[in-house]
């Protein structure tokens, strides 16, 4: 320590002041960086604690969700549509509204407790009434059949015939959920 003291007092006043200011700046910057790192670590811990609490909430809801799924399964027993019934029912509803529709069965999404069957029905150049009527027919079949996706694109008349009606290209994805018997 005495060697540092001797070295310090050998310096002139201006050099001593500059050295002290430099040391204080280094100490303050170091303190600020340590404080900043501490705040960052605290925020990470707080975020991790919130995530853990969220996951615990979901885990605690599992029994309630399982009971609700079982109740839904019992309610829909022998009422929900399997792939064949969904296909037939959606096709017959589409025929009532717009017979020249395009129809395609999609892949079934199979999960642990249920299977979601899907069919795609496309109306080309349909009227608004056709589109709306088909959507209403599907809604009437709820909760056993539902619209999982709908895309509607208008076809405006050309400028040469502005009084022609606007038609619509509509794509409906109709789904049903079939619970797995366990």
MARBA-3410 file (N, C-alpha, C, O; in Angstrom, 1 decimal):
182
0.8,-1.2,0.0,0.0,0.0,0.0,0.9,1.3,0.0,0.5,2.2,-0.6 ~ 2.0,1.2,0.7,2.8,2.4,0.8,3.5,2.7,-0.6,3.8,3.8,-0.9 ~ 3.7,1.6,-1.4,4.2,1.8,-2.7,3.3,2.6,-3.6,3.7,3.5,-4.4 ~ 2.0,2.3,-3.5,1.0,3.1,-4.2,0.9,4.5,-3.7,0.7,5.4,-4.5 ~ 1.0,4.7,-2.4,1.0,6.0,-1.8,2.2,6.9,-2.4,2.0,8.0,-2.8
3.4,6.3,-2.4,4.6,7.0,-2.9,4.4,7.4,-4.3,4.7,8.5,-4.8 ~ 3.9,6.4,-5.1,3.7,6.6,-6.5,2.6,7.7,-6.8,2.8,8.6,-7.6 ~ 1.6,7.7,-6.0,0.5,8.7,-6.1,1.0,10.1,-5.8,0.7,11.1,-6.5 ~ 1.8,10.2,-4.7,2.3,11.5,-4.3,3.4,12.1,-5.2,3.7,13.2,-5.1 ~ 4.0,11.2,-6.0,5.0,11.6,-6.9,4.4,12.4,-8.1,5.1,13.2,-8.8
3.1,12.1,-8.4,2.4,12.7,-9.5,2.1,14.1,-9.1,1.9,14.5,-8.0 ~ 2.0,15.0,-10.2,1.6,16.4,-9.9,0.1,16.5,-9.7,-0.6,15.5,-9.8 ~ -0.4,17.6,-9.3,-1.8,17.8,-8.9,-2.8,17.4,-10.0,-3.8,16.7,-9.7 ~ -2.5,17.8,-11.2,-3.4,17.5,-12.3,-3.5,16.0,-12.6,-4.5,15.5,-12.8 ~ -2.3,15.3,-12.5,-2.3,13.9,-12.7,-3.0,13.1,-11.6,-3.7,12.1,-11.9
-2.9,13.6,-10.4,-3.6,13.0,-9.3,-5.1,13.1,-9.4,-5.8,12.2,-9.2 ~ -5.6,14.3,-9.8,-7.0,14.5,-10.0,-7.5,13.7,-11.1,-8.6,13.1,-11.0 ~ -6.8,13.6,-12.2,-7.2,12.8,-13.4,-7.2,11.3,-13.0,-8.2,10.6,-13.4 ~ -6.3,10.8,-12.2,-6.2,9.4,-11.8,-7.4,9.1,-10.9,-8.1,8.1,-11.0 ~ -7.8,10.1,-9.9,-8.9,9.8,-9.0,-10.2,9.8,-9.8,-11.1,9.0,-9.6
-10.3,10.8,-10.8,-11.6,10.8,-11.6,-11.7,9.5,-12.4,-12.8,9.0,-12.5 ~ -10.6,9.1,-13.0,-10.6,7.8,-13.8,-11.0,6.6,-12.9,-11.8,5.8,-13.3 ~ -10.5,6.5,-11.7,-10.8,5.4,-10.8,-12.3,5.5,-10.4,-12.9,4.4,-10.4 ~ -12.8,6.7,-10.1,-14.2,6.8,-9.8,-15.1,6.4,-10.9,-16.1,5.8,-10.7 ~ -14.7,6.8,-12.1,-15.5,6.4,-13.3,-15.5,4.9,-13.5,-16.6,4.3,-13.7
-14.4,4.3,-13.3,-14.3,2.8,-13.4,-15.2,2.2,-12.3,-15.9,1.2,-12.6 ~ -15.1,2.7,-11.1,-15.9,2.1,-10.0,-17.4,2.3,-10.3,-18.2,1.4,-10.1 ~ -17.8,3.5,-10.8,-19.2,3.8,-11.1,-19.7,2.9,-12.2,-20.8,2.4,-12.1 ~ -18.9,2.8,-13.3,-19.3,2.0,-14.4,-19.5,0.5,-14.0,-20.4,-0.2,-14.4 ~ -18.5,0.0,-13.2,-18.6,-1.4,-12.7,-19.8,-1.6,-11.8,-20.5,-2.6,-12.0
-20.1,-0.6,-10.9,-21.3,-0.7,-10.1,-22.5,-0.7,-11.0,-23.4,-1.5,-10.7 ~ -22.6,0.2,-12.0,-23.7,0.2,-12.9,-23.9,-1.1,-13.6,-25.0,-1.6,-13.7 ~ -22.8,-1.7,-14.1,-22.9,-3.0,-14.8,-23.4,-4.1,-13.9,-24.2,-4.9,-14.3 ~ -22.8,-4.1,-12.6,-23.3,-5.1,-11.7,-24.8,-5.0,-11.4,-25.5,-5.9,-11.3 ~ -25.2,-3.7,-11.2,-26.6,-3.5,-10.9,-27.5,-3.9,-12.1,-28.5,-4.5,-11.9
-27.0,-3.6,-13.3,-27.8,-3.9,-14.5,-27.9,-5.5,-14.6,-28.9,-6.0,-15.0 ~ -26.8,-6.2,-14.4,-26.8,-7.6,-14.4,-27.7,-8.2,-13.3,-28.5,-9.2,-13.6 ~ -27.7,-7.6,-12.2,-28.6,-8.1,-11.1,-30.1,-7.9,-11.5,-30.9,-8.8,-11.2 ~ -30.4,-6.7,-12.1,-31.8,-6.5,-12.5,-32.2,-7.5,-13.6,-33.3,-8.0,-13.5 ~ -31.3,-7.8,-14.5,-31.6,-8.7,-15.6,-31.8,-10.1,-15.0,-32.8,-10.8,-15.4
-31.0,-10.5,-14.1,-31.2,-11.9,-13.5,-32.5,-11.9,-12.7,-33.3,-12.9,-12.8 ~ -32.9,-10.8,-12.0,-34.1,-10.8,-11.3,-35.3,-10.9,-12.2,-36.3,-11.6,-12.0 ~ -35.2,-10.2,-13.3,-36.3,-10.2,-14.3,-36.5,-11.6,-14.9,-37.6,-12.1,-15.1 ~ -35.4,-12.3,-15.2,-35.4,-13.7,-15.7,-36.0,-14.6,-14.7,-36.9,-15.4,-15.0 ~ -35.7,-14.4,-13.4,-36.3,-15.3,-12.4,-37.8,-15.0,-12.2,-38.5,-16.0,-12.1
-38.2,-13.8,-12.3,-39.6,-13.4,-12.2,-40.3,-14.0,-13.4,-41.4,-14.6,-13.2 ~ -39.8,-13.9,-14.6,-40.4,-14.5,-15.8,-40.5,-16.0,-15.7,-41.6,-16.6,-16.0 ~ -39.5,-16.6,-15.2,-39.5,-18.1,-15.0,-40.5,-18.5,-14.0,-41.3,-19.5,-14.2 ~ -40.7,-17.7,-12.9,-41.7,-18.0,-11.9,-43.1,-17.9,-12.4,-43.9,-18.7,-12.1 ~ -43.3,-16.9,-13.3,-44.6,-16.7,-13.9,-44.9,-17.8,-14.8,-46.1,-18.3,-14.9
-43.9,-18.3,-15.6,-44.2,-19.4,-16.5,-44.5,-20.7,-15.7,-45.4,-21.4,-16.1 ~ -43.8,-20.9,-14.6,-44.0,-22.1,-13.8,-45.5,-22.0,-13.2,-46.2,-23.0,-13.2 ~ -45.9,-20.8,-12.8,-47.2,-20.7,-12.2,-48.3,-20.9,-13.3,-49.3,-21.5,-13.0 ~ -48.0,-20.5,-14.5,-48.9,-20.7,-15.7,-49.0,-22.2,-16.0,-50.1,-22.7,-16.2 ~ -47.9,-22.9,-16.0,-47.9,-24.3,-16.2,-48.6,-25.1,-15.1,-49.4,-26.0,-15.4
-48.4,-24.7,-13.9,-49.1,-25.3,-12.7,-50.6,-25.1,-12.8,-51.4,-26.0,-12.5 ~ -51.0,-23.9,-13.3,-52.5,-23.6,-13.5,-53.1,-24.6,-14.5,-54.1,-25.2,-14.3 ~ -52.4,-24.8,-15.6,-52.8,-25.7,-16.6,-52.9,-27.1,-16.1,-53.9,-27.8,-16.4 ~ -51.9,-27.5,-15.4,-51.8,-28.9,-14.9,-53.0,-29.1,-13.9,-53.6,-30.1,-13.8 ~ -53.3,-28.0,-13.1,-54.4,-28.1,-12.1,-55.7,-28.2,-12.8,-56.7,-28.7,-12.2
-55.8,-27.6,-14.0,-57.1,-27.6,-14.7,-57.3,-29.0,-15.5,-58.5,-29.2,-15.9 ~ -56.3,-29.8,-15.6,-56.5,-31.1,-16.3,-57.6,-31.9,-15.8,-58.4,-32.4,-16.7 ~ -57.9,-32.2,-14.6,-59.0,-33.0,-14.2,-60.4,-32.3,-14.6,-61.3,-33.1,-15.0 ~ -60.5,-31.0,-14.5,-61.7,-30.3,-15.0,-61.9,-30.5,-16.5,-63.0,-30.8,-16.9 ~ -60.8,-30.4,-17.2,-60.9,-30.5,-18.7,-61.2,-32.0,-19.0,-62.0,-32.2,-19.9
-60.7,-32.9,-18.3,-61.0,-34.3,-18.6,-62.5,-34.6,-18.3,-63.1,-35.3,-19.1 ~ -63.0,-34.1,-17.2,-64.4,-34.3,-16.9,-65.3,-33.6,-18.0,-66.3,-34.2,-18.4 ~ -64.9,-32.4,-18.4,-65.7,-31.7,-19.5,-65.7,-32.5,-20.8,-66.7,-32.6,-21.5 ~ -64.5,-33.1,-21.1,-64.4,-33.9,-22.3,-65.2,-35.2,-22.2,-65.9,-35.6,-23.2 ~ -65.2,-35.8,-21.1,-66.0,-37.0,-20.9,-67.5,-36.6,-21.0,-68.3,-37.4,-21.6
-67.9,-35.5,-20.4,-69.3,-35.1,-20.5,-69.7,-34.8,-22.0,-70.8,-35.2,-22.4 ~ -68.8,-34.2,-22.7,-69.1,-33.9,-24.1,-69.1,-35.2,-24.9,-70.0,-35.4,-25.8 ~ -68.3,-36.1,-24.6,-68.2,-37.4,-25.2,-69.6,-38.2,-25.0,-70.1,-38.7,-25.9 ~ -70.1,-38.1,-23.8,-71.3,-38.8,-23.5,-72.5,-38.1,-24.2,-73.4,-38.8,-24.7 ~ -72.4,-36.8,-24.2,-73.5,-36.0,-24.8,-73.6,-36.3,-26.4,-74.7,-36.4,-26.9
-72.4,-36.5,-27.0,-72.4,-36.7,-28.4,-72.3,-38.1,-28.8,-72.2,-38.5,-30.0 ~ -72.5,-39.0,-27.9,-72.4,-40.5,-28.2,-73.6,-40.8,-29.2,-74.7,-40.4,-29.0 ~ -73.2,-41.4,-30.3,-74.1,-41.8,-31.3,-74.8,-40.6,-32.0,-75.8,-40.8,-32.8 ~ -74.2,-39.4,-31.8,-74.8,-38.2,-32.5,-73.7,-37.6,-33.4,-74.0,-37.0,-34.4 ~ -72.4,-37.6,-33.0,-71.4,-37.0,-33.8,-71.2,-37.8,-35.0,-71.5,-39.0,-35.1
-70.6,-37.1,-36.0,-70.4,-37.7,-37.3,-69.1,-38.4,-37.5,-68.0,-37.7,-37.1 ~ -69.0,-39.6,-37.9,-67.7,-40.2,-38.3,-67.4,-39.6,-39.7,-68.2,-38.8,-40.3 ~ -66.3,-40.0,-40.3,-65.9,-39.5,-41.6,-66.9,-39.7,-42.7,-67.2,-38.8,-43.5 ~ -67.5,-40.9,-42.7,-68.4,-41.2,-43.8,-69.7,-40.4,-43.6,-70.2,-39.8,-44.6 ~ -70.2,-40.3,-42.4,-71.4,-39.6,-42.2,-71.2,-38.1,-42.4,-72.1,-37.4,-42.9
-70.1,-37.6,-42.0,-69.8,-36.2,-42.2,-69.8,-35.9,-43.7,-70.4,-34.9,-44.2 ~ -69.1,-36.8,-44.4,-69.0,-36.6,-45.9,-70.4,-36.6,-46.5,-70.7,-35.7,-47.4 ~ -71.2,-37.6,-46.2,-72.5,-37.7,-46.8,-73.4,-36.5,-46.4,-74.1,-35.9,-47.3 ~ -73.4,-36.1,-45.1,-74.3,-35.0,-44.7,-73.8,-33.7,-45.3,-74.7,-32.9,-45.7 ~ -72.5,-33.4,-45.3,-72.1,-32.1,-45.8,-72.3,-32.0,-47.3,-72.7,-31.0,-47.9
-72.2,-33.2,-48.0,-72.5,-33.2,-49.5,-73.9,-33.0,-49.7,-74.3,-32.2,-50.7 ~ -74.8,-33.6,-49.0,-76.3,-33.4,-49.2,-76.7,-32.0,-48.9,-77.6,-31.4,-49.6 ~ -76.1,-31.3,-47.9,-76.4,-29.9,-47.6,-75.9,-29.0,-48.7,-76.6,-28.1,-49.1 ~ -74.8,-29.3,-49.2,-74.2,-28.5,-50.3,-75.1,-28.7,-51.6,-75.3,-27.7,-52.3 ~ -75.6,-29.9,-51.8,-76.4,-30.1,-53.0,-77.7,-29.3,-52.9,-78.2,-28.9,-53.9
-78.2,-29.1,-51.7,-79.5,-28.4,-51.6,-79.3,-26.9,-52.0,-80.2,-26.3,-52.5 ~ -78.1,-26.4,-51.7,-77.8,-25.0,-52.0,-77.2,-24.7,-53.3,-77.6,-23.8,-54.0 ~ -76.1,-25.5,-53.7,-75.3,-25.2,-54.9,-74.8,-26.5,-55.5,-73.7,-26.9,-55.2 ~ -75.6,-27.2,-56.3,-75.3,-28.5,-56.8,-74.0,-28.6,-57.6,-73.4,-29.7,-57.6 ~ -73.6,-27.5,-58.2,-72.4,-27.6,-59.1,-71.1,-27.3,-58.2,-70.1,-26.8,-58.8
-71.1,-27.6,-57.0,-70.0,-27.4,-56.1,-68.9,-28.4,-56.3,-69.1,-29.5,-56.9 ~ -67.7,-28.1,-55.8,-66.5,-29.0,-55.9,-66.4,-29.6,-54.4,-66.5,-28.9,-53.5 ~ -66.1,-30.9,-54.3,-66.1,-31.5,-53.0,-64.9,-32.4,-52.9,-64.4,-33.1,-53.8 ~ -64.3,-32.3,-51.7,-63.1,-33.1,-51.5,-63.0,-33.5,-50.0,-63.1,-32.6,-49.1 ~ -62.7,-34.8,-49.7,-62.5,-35.2,-48.3,-61.0,-34.9,-48.0,-60.1,-35.1,-48.8
-60.8,-34.4,-46.8,-59.4,-34.1,-46.3,-59.0,-35.1,-45.3,-59.8,-36.0,-44.9 ~ -57.7,-35.0,-45.0,-57.2,-36.0,-44.0,-57.8,-35.8,-42.6,-58.2,-34.7,-42.2 ~ -58.0,-36.9,-41.9,-58.5,-36.9,-40.6,-57.3,-36.6,-39.6,-56.3,-37.2,-39.7 ~ -57.6,-35.6,-38.7,-56.6,-35.3,-37.7,-56.9,-36.2,-36.4,-57.8,-35.9,-35.7 ~ -56.0,-37.2,-36.2,-56.3,-38.1,-35.1,-55.5,-37.7,-33.9,-54.2,-37.6,-34.0
-56.1,-37.6,-32.8,-55.5,-37.2,-31.5,-55.7,-38.4,-30.5,-56.3,-39.4,-30.9 ~ -55.2,-38.2,-29.3,-55.3,-39.3,-28.3,-56.8,-39.5,-27.9,-57.1,-40.7,-27.7 ~ -57.6,-38.5,-27.8,-59.0,-38.7,-27.3,-60.0,-38.5,-28.4,-61.2,-38.8,-28.2 ~ -59.7,-37.9,-29.5,-60.7,-37.6,-30.5,-60.0,-37.6,-31.9,-58.8,-37.6,-32.1 ~ -60.9,-37.7,-32.9,-60.5,-37.5,-34.3,-61.3,-36.4,-34.9,-62.5,-36.3,-34.7
-60.6,-35.5,-35.6,-61.4,-34.4,-36.3,-61.4,-34.7,-37.8,-60.3,-34.7,-38.5 ~ -62.6,-35.0,-38.3,-62.7,-35.2,-39.7,-63.0,-33.9,-40.5,-63.7,-33.0,-39.9 ~ -62.5,-33.8,-41.7,-62.7,-32.6,-42.5,-63.1,-32.9,-43.9,-62.6,-33.8,-44.5 ~ -64.0,-32.0,-44.5,-64.2,-32.1,-45.9,-64.2,-30.6,-46.4,-64.5,-29.7,-45.7 ~ -63.8,-30.5,-47.6,-63.7,-29.1,-48.2,-64.7,-29.0,-49.4,-64.7,-29.9,-50.3
-65.5,-28.0,-49.3,-66.5,-27.8,-50.3,-66.3,-26.4,-50.9,-66.1,-25.4,-50.2 ~ -66.3,-26.4,-52.2,-66.0,-25.1,-52.9,-67.1,-24.7,-53.8,-67.5,-25.5,-54.7 ~ -67.6,-23.5,-53.7,-68.6,-22.9,-54.6,-67.8,-21.9,-55.5,-67.2,-21.0,-55.0 ~ -68.0,-22.1,-56.8,-67.4,-21.1,-57.7,-68.5,-20.3,-58.3,-69.5,-20.8,-58.8 ~ -68.4,-19.0,-58.3,-69.4,-18.1,-58.8,-70.8,-18.3,-58.2,-71.8,-18.3,-59.0
-70.8,-18.4,-56.9,-72.1,-18.5,-56.2,-72.6,-17.1,-55.8,-71.8,-16.2,-55.7 ~ -73.9,-17.1,-55.5,-74.4,-15.8,-55.1,-74.2,-15.7,-53.6,-73.9,-16.7,-52.9 ~ -74.4,-14.5,-53.1,-74.2,-14.3,-51.6,-75.2,-15.1,-50.8,-74.9,-15.7,-49.8 ~ -76.4,-15.2,-51.4,-77.5,-16.0,-50.7,-77.1,-17.5,-50.6,-77.3,-18.1,-49.6 ~ -76.4,-18.0,-51.7,-76.0,-19.4,-51.6,-74.9,-19.6,-50.5,-75.0,-20.6,-49.7
-74.0,-18.7,-50.5,-72.9,-18.8,-49.5,-73.5,-18.7,-48.1,-73.2,-19.6,-47.2 ~ -74.4,-17.8,-47.9,-74.9,-17.6,-46.5,-75.9,-18.7,-46.1,-75.9,-19.1,-45.0 ~ -76.6,-19.2,-47.1,-77.5,-20.3,-46.8,-76.8,-21.6,-46.4,-77.2,-22.3,-45.5 ~ -75.7,-21.9,-47.1,-74.9,-23.1,-46.8,-74.3,-22.9,-45.4,-74.3,-23.9,-44.6 ~ -73.8,-21.7,-45.1,-73.2,-21.5,-43.7,-74.3,-21.7,-42.7,-74.0,-22.2,-41.6
-75.5,-21.2,-42.9,-76.6,-21.4,-42.0,-76.9,-22.8,-41.8,-77.2,-23.3,-40.6 ~ -76.9,-23.6,-42.9,-77.3,-25.0,-42.7,-76.2,-25.8,-41.9,-76.6,-26.6,-41.1 ~ -75.0,-25.4,-42.1,-73.9,-26.0,-41.3,-74.0,-25.6,-39.8,-73.9,-26.4,-38.9 ~ -74.3,-24.3,-39.6,-74.5,-23.9,-38.2,-75.6,-24.6,-37.5,-75.6,-24.8,-36.3 ~ -76.7,-25.0,-38.2,-77.8,-25.7,-37.6,-77.4,-27.1,-37.1,-78.0,-27.7,-36.3
-76.3,-27.6,-37.7,-75.8,-29.0,-37.3,-74.9,-28.9,-36.1,-74.4,-30.0,-35.6 ~ -74.6,-27.7,-35.6,-73.7,-27.5,-34.5,-74.3,-28.2,-33.2,-75.5,-28.2,-33.1 ~ -73.5,-28.8,-32.4,-72.0,-28.9,-32.3,-71.5,-30.2,-33.0,-70.3,-30.4,-32.9 ~ -72.3,-30.9,-33.7,-71.8,-32.2,-34.3,-71.1,-31.9,-35.6,-70.3,-32.8,-36.1 ~ -71.3,-30.8,-36.2,-70.7,-30.4,-37.5,-70.5,-28.9,-37.4,-71.4,-28.2,-37.0
-69.3,-28.4,-37.9,-69.0,-27.0,-37.8,-68.1,-26.6,-38.9,-67.4,-27.4,-39.5 ~ -68.1,-25.3,-39.1,-67.2,-24.7,-40.1,-65.8,-24.4,-39.4,-65.8,-23.6,-38.5 ~ -64.8,-25.1,-39.8,-63.5,-24.8,-39.2,-62.7,-23.8,-40.0,-61.7,-23.2,-39.5 ~ -63.0,-23.6,-41.3,-62.4,-22.5,-42.1,-63.3,-22.1,-43.2,-63.9,-22.9,-43.8 ~ -63.3,-20.8,-43.5,-64.1,-20.3,-44.6,-63.3,-19.2,-45.3,-62.7,-18.3,-44.6
-63.2,-19.3,-46.6,-62.6,-18.3,-47.4,-63.6,-17.8,-48.5,-64.1,-18.7,-49.2 ~ -63.8,-16.5,-48.6,-64.7,-16.0,-49.6,-64.0,-14.9,-50.3,-63.5,-14.0,-49.8 ~ -64.1,-15.0,-51.7,-63.5,-14.0,-52.5,-64.5,-13.6,-53.5,-65.2,-14.4,-54.2 ~ -64.8,-12.2,-53.6,-65.8,-11.7,-54.5,-65.3,-11.7,-56.0,-64.1,-11.5,-56.2 ~ -66.2,-11.9,-56.9,-65.9,-11.7,-58.3,-66.8,-10.6,-58.8,-68.0,-10.7,-59.1
-66.2,-9.4,-58.9,-66.9,-8.2,-59.3,-67.2,-8.3,-60.8,-66.4,-8.8,-61.6 ~ -68.3,-7.7,-61.3,-68.6,-7.7,-62.7,-67.6,-6.8,-63.5,-67.1,-5.9,-62.9 ~ -67.4,-7.1,-64.8,-66.5,-6.3,-65.5,-67.1,-4.9,-65.7,-68.3,-4.7,-65.6 ~ -66.2,-3.9,-66.0,-66.7,-2.5,-66.2,-67.6,-2.4,-67.4,-68.4,-1.4,-67.4 ~ -67.6,-3.3,-68.3,-68.4,-3.2,-69.5,-69.9,-3.6,-69.1,-70.8,-3.2,-69.8
-70.0,-4.4,-68.0,-71.4,-4.8,-67.5,-71.5,-4.5,-66.0,-71.6,-5.5,-65.2 ~ -71.6,-3.3,-65.6,-71.5,-2.9,-64.2,-72.8,-3.4,-63.4,-72.8,-3.4,-62.2 ~ -73.9,-3.7,-64.1,-75.1,-4.1,-63.4,-75.2,-5.6,-63.2,-76.2,-6.0,-62.6 ~ -74.3,-6.3,-63.7,-74.3,-7.8,-63.4,-74.0,-8.0,-61.9,-73.4,-7.2,-61.3 ~ -74.6,-9.0,-61.4,-74.4,-9.2,-59.9,-73.0,-9.7,-59.6,-72.3,-10.3,-60.4
-72.6,-9.4,-58.4,-71.3,-9.9,-57.9,-71.5,-11.3,-57.4,-72.5,-11.6,-56.8 ~ -70.6,-12.2,-57.8,-70.6,-13.6,-57.4,-69.4,-13.8,-56.5,-68.5,-12.9,-56.3 ~ -69.4,-15.0,-55.9,-68.4,-15.2,-54.9,-67.8,-16.6,-55.1,-68.5,-17.6,-55.4 ~ -66.5,-16.8,-54.9,-65.8,-18.1,-54.8,-65.7,-18.3,-53.3,-64.9,-17.6,-52.6 ~ -66.3,-19.3,-52.8,-66.3,-19.6,-51.4,-65.7,-21.0,-51.2,-66.1,-22.0,-51.8
-64.8,-21.2,-50.2,-64.3,-22.4,-49.8,-64.6,-22.7,-48.4,-64.3,-21.9,-47.5 ~ -65.3,-23.8,-48.1,-65.7,-24.1,-46.7,-65.0,-25.4,-46.3,-64.9,-26.4,-47.0 ~ -64.4,-25.3,-45.1,-63.9,-26.5,-44.5,-64.8,-26.9,-43.4,-65.0,-26.2,-42.4 ~ -65.5,-28.0,-43.6,-66.5,-28.5,-42.6,-65.9,-29.6,-41.8,-65.3,-30.5,-42.4 ~ -66.1,-29.5,-40.5,-65.4,-30.5,-39.6,-66.4,-31.1,-38.7,-67.5,-30.6,-38.4
-66.0,-32.3,-38.2,-66.8,-32.9,-37.1,-65.8,-33.6,-36.2,-64.7,-34.0,-36.6 ~ -66.1,-33.7,-34.9,-65.2,-34.3,-33.9,-65.8,-35.6,-33.5,-67.0,-35.7,-33.1 ~ -65.1,-36.7,-33.6,-65.5,-38.0,-33.2,-64.6,-38.5,-32.0,-63.4,-38.6,-32.2 ~ -65.2,-38.7,-30.8,-64.4,-39.1,-29.7,-64.1,-40.5,-29.8,-64.8,-41.4,-30.2 ~ -62.9,-40.8,-29.3,-62.3,-42.2,-29.4,-62.9,-43.0,-28.2,-62.9,-42.5,-27.1
-63.4,-44.1,-28.4,-64.0,-45.0,-27.4,-62.9,-45.6,-26.6,-62.0,-46.3,-27.2 ~ -62.8,-45.4,-25.3,-61.8,-46.0,-24.5,-62.3,-47.0,-23.5,-61.6,-47.6,-22.7
END
